[in-house]
Amino acid sequence: MVSHVSDPVRMRLDAVAGSLLEDLLRFACEGLQLTPTLHGLADERYRTVSELLADPRSFFAAYDPDIYPQGSFLIGTTVRPILRCEYDLDFVMQLSAATPRDPMLLLQKLEDVFTAHGTYKNMVRRLKRCVRLIYAGDFHIDILPAISEDEHSTRILVPDRALKNWKSSNPRGFATWFQQRQRVMRFDRAASVESLPAMQSVDEKSALQRVVQLLKRARDRYVTDLELSPRSVVLTTLAGEGYAGSISTAGAMSSVLQYLRDQVASTHGPLRVYNPANPDELLSEQWVSNADAYREFTRWLAWFSDEWTRVMTAERVPELKTLLSTLFGEDVAIDAVKKHAVHMEEQRKAEKLKVNSRGAITAAAGVASIRANTFYGDE
């Protein structure tokens, strides 16, 4: 793994782990999580749709469908949507090589399954490469039909309505790459209908997963035009490339932002971001075809970097609350501060904190020093 920061700098950033800022970022990410109820609902709907497609009476049953999730649900980076923005569940229906080779026919057959079904007929929306089911309550499922491109790899071919042809992709390979970047392997390929991964708590997530969640929320705060908004898979790829191994969320974010700034500064024209598991899949097509979208990304990056510099130098709760509100939303920041205060009070009651001779409050075992007057701030 290529490092983007020096060892002494990484050591200093990793010292942030256990600090006030790291604590607030952990609680901020907790506030971005889908609730267990929403995650359970997504899992239920995913299973119901998958079972319909895999049913022996389905058109697709003869082609041995292998159904599996992709995207943020698979790699653990889903975030709670802002206001009316929908959260989505993406999955692939990969068929055997015996499948009809006409990509438009495959899309039409998939659409027909749902329009002929009493439950789904009014929920169907045709998209460029998939079919979307829109549920009431700000939720949708995108089903991407596919065939294997190479029987010796996880590369697939997916239909593209604009091209009226196939395009190469590799969502499974991407998930494996991302999880390798975390140095944690949780990806398990299975045949038939593959289950959604179990919901992870914030403490179970890696620093890289948390960074991606925070980047996506900050993007949603800054870029309100969906046509200009950087794609999640592009931000996830760049974050994975820029991640330098820090164990703290703050340290990982700092190295990722430095990498992004370096990439933008050293590139003439829009960045070209490819699937690390498939060099033929250009993920940043949006930036190549829409100059305004790339300019919006660079403006967002400059804004986020400036705000993050202030975050990294702030020391007191009131200042951090204001800065985190700007980046991730006031509701997320206030909730994080409140949870931090409750956590510290619980630590005190459990007598895990002690006051040292200089008047600083420290954890009894292994937690970085923090000032006594920084717990609550001005709420």
N, C-alpha and C positions, 0 to 999 in steps of 0.2 A: 504494500500500500504506500502510495506516494504521500509524503507529509507536506502540508502547506504552511505549517508554522514550525518554528524552531523548538527543540526540546525544552529549553528554559521557559519559553513562552507557554508551551503546552502545560508544563508543570505549574506555572502561575495560574493558568486558566482552570486547571483541574482542582486547584486549591479552592475554587469557588464552590465546589461540591460541598454541601453541608452549610453554606452561608445563607444569609437572608435572601439574597437574590435567587439562589438555586431553589430555596424553599418556595418562594413566590412563583417561580416558573413551573415548578412541579404542580402546585395547586392550580395555576392557570391552565395547564394542560388537562388537569382533572376536570376543569370546567368546560373544556372543549370536547370531552368524551360524549359519545352517544350514551344515553341512559341504558341500563340493562333491559328495560322494557322495549325501547326502540330497537336495540340489537336483537332481542328475541323475536320481535315482529318481523324484522328483516329476514331472519333465519327461517321463520315460518313461511313467509311468502316465497322465499327462494326455493324451499323444499317443495312447495305446492306447484310452482311453475315448472320446476325440474321434473317432477313426477309426471306432469302432463306431457312434457316433451318426450320423456323416456317410456311412456305408456306403450305396451305392445301394439295398441291400435293406432298409434301415431304414425304419420308418414315417415318420421325420422327413425322409428324403432328398427327398421331394416338396415340402417346404416350405423348401428352400434354406437349411439351417441355417448360421448364422454363429456360430462357437464361439470364445470369447475369455476369457482370464483376467480376474479382478477381485480386488479386495482387496489384501492385503499383498504377495502375490507380484508383482502388477502394479506397485505403487508402491515396492517395495524396502524394506519395513519388517517383514518376517517375522523372528520371533525363535525361538530354540531353546526348546522347551517345558521346563517344570519337572516333574521326576519323571514321573508318569503322564499328565500333560496331553498331549493330542494336538496336533500341528500339522496345519494344514489347508490345502488348496488349493481355492479357490473359482473356478468359472468359469460363464459364461453360455452357454446355447444359445439364440440369438435366431433365431426363425423368421419367415418372410415373412408378410405381411398375410393371405395366403390360408389361414393356419392355422385350424383349428376354434376358434371363439371361446369355447368352454367351458373355463375355466381348470382345473377339476377333471379334465376329460378329458385335458388336456395333461399334468398331473401323473401321472395313472394310466398313460398311454401310456409316459411316461418310466420309471416304475417297472417296467412290463411288460418293457421292453427288457432290463433287468438281471436280473429274476427268472427270465426265460426263458433266460438265458445260463449255461452251466455254470460259468464262472469267477466270476461275480458274484452268483449267486442267493442265497448265504448271507451276503452282505456288505451287503445293502440295508437302509437305515433310512429311514422316511418322516418328513420334517420339515415344519414349517409352510409353507415356501415352496419347498422344494427336495427333492431326493433325495440321500441321503448313501451313499457307498460307504466302508465301514470296512475298512481293511487291517490286517494284523498288523504290529506294530512302531510303534504310536502314530502312525498317519497316517490321514487320511480326505480324501475328495474330496466337495465339495458341488456338485451340478449344478443350476443355476437355469434352468428353462425360461422363455422370455420371447417377447413379440411387440413390434413397434415401436409406440410410442404416437404418434409424430409423425415422419413421413418426412423432415422438415426439421431434425431434431435427433437427439441420441443418447438421448433419453428412451425408456424401455421400460415395458411393463406386465408384471408378474410375478404368478403365482397366489398366493392366500392362502387356506389351508384354513379358517382360523377365519371369515373373511368369506365364503368360497365365492364369491370374486369376484377381480377384478384390483386390484393396487396399483401406483402409479406409482413408478418408480425411475430411476436414471441412473448406473450404475457407471462407464461410460466418461467421462461428463462430470465425475464426481468425480475420476477419475484425472488428467484434464487440468488441473482446478483445482489439485489438490495439486502437480502438477509445475510449474505456473505460479508457485505460491507459493515454490517453490525457485529460481525463475528458470532452470530447466533443463527443456527439453522433450525427453522420451524416448519419449513415447507415440505410437504409430503404428498407426492403424486399418487393419486388413486384413480381407478377406473370407475365407469358408470357415473353416478351422481356423487360428487365430492362434497363433504360438509363444509359449511363456513367455519373458519377458524374460531376457536373459543375466544370470547372477549377478554382482552388483556386489561389489567388495571394499569394505572399510570406507573406504579412502581415496577411493573413487569416490563415496561417498554424501555427500549434503549434510548440513549441520548439522541441518536439519529432520528428515530421515530418521533420523538418529541419535537425536534427541530422542524421536521416536515409539517407536523400539525401546526406549529406556531407560524411558519411561513405561509401556510395556506390561509390561516385566519387573518394574518396581516394583509395578505393579498386581497381577501374579500372585504376588508375594511377600506382599503385604498382604491381599488379598481371596481367600480360599480357597473361598468358596461361589460356584459358577458362576452361580447364580441372581441373585446380588447384584453380580457383577463387571461393571464398566463395559465396554460394548462397545468393541472396538478401533476401529471406524469412528467412534464418537463422540469418543474420545480423539484420533484422528487429525485429525478436523475441528477440534476445539478447538485443537489444537496448530498446525494450519495457519492458523487465524484469529489466534492469538496470536503467531505468528512475526513478528519485527520486523526481519529481515534480517541478524542477527548471523552472522558467518562462523565463530564458535567454537561448539562444542557446549555449553559451559558458559554462554556468553552467551545462546544461543538458549533453553536450558532456563530460565534466569532470567526472560527476558521472557515465555515461555509460562506459567510458574507465576504470574507477576504478573497476567497476563491472566485466568487461571482464577480466581484469588482475587477479582479485581475483578468478574468475571461473577457468581460465586456471591453476593458481598456485595450486589450491586445488583439481584438478581433475587428477586422474591417467589414462592415455590414452586419446583418443579424447573426447571432450565434446559431450554429447548426448543431442540434442536440439529437444524437442517435440512440436507439435502444442499445444499451451495452451488451445485450444478448443477441442482437441482430443488426449488424451494420447496414443492412438494406432498409431499415425502418427509420425514417426521419420523423422524430417526435415533434420537432418544432416547425412543422409545415406552416402553422399560423403566422410565425414571424417572417417566413420567406415570402408568403403571399400578401401580408398585410403590414406595411411599414409602420402604421400607426400603433399596431399591437406591440411591436418591438420597442417603439419609443415609450409607450406606456410602461412596459417592463423596466426599462432603464430609469425612468422617473421614479417608479415604485422602489427600485433597488436603492437609488440615491436617498430617497426619503427614509426608507427602513434603516439604512446604514447610519445615517445621521442620528436618528432616534436611538438606535442601538448603542452608539457611542456614549450617549447621555445615560442610558441605562447602566452601562458597565462602570460608570464613574459615580453613580448615585449611591448613597449610603443609608439613607433614612426611608422609612416606610412611606411617609406622605409624598416624597418626590418620586419614589418608585411606583406608587399607585397611580400618580398622574401620567407617568411615562408609559406604563403598561396599559393604561386606559386608552391612550392614543394609538398604541400598536394593535392591541387585541380586543379592545372594547371595554367600556366602563364596567359592565356587568361582570365580565371575566376578572378584571383587576380587583374590584371590590370583594368579590367572592373569594379570591385568592388571599387577600389581606385578612379577611375574617377567619378563613380556615387556618391561616398561619397563626393568628392570635389564639385561636382555640387550641391548636397544637402545642404552642408554647406554654399555655396555661396548664394543659394536661401534663406536660413535661415537669413543670414546677410542682404540681400536686403529687406527682409520682416521685418527687425528690431526686430527679435525674439531673437537675441543674444545681450548680453551686456558684457562689460569688467568690471570685479570687481576690487577692490582696490589692489589686489595682482597681477594683470596682466593676470589672467586666463580668458578664454572665457567660459561663461556658457550660457545654454539655458535660455530663459526668464521664462520658466515654466516647471520645473520638469525633466530636462535632466541633466545627470551627467556632472561634470566639465571635460573639456578637454583642453589640452595646445594649445596655439595659433599657435605654430609652427608644429603641427602634421597633418594638414589637407591635404597637397598636397604631401609632400615627394619629392623624386627625381625620376621623371618619364623618 
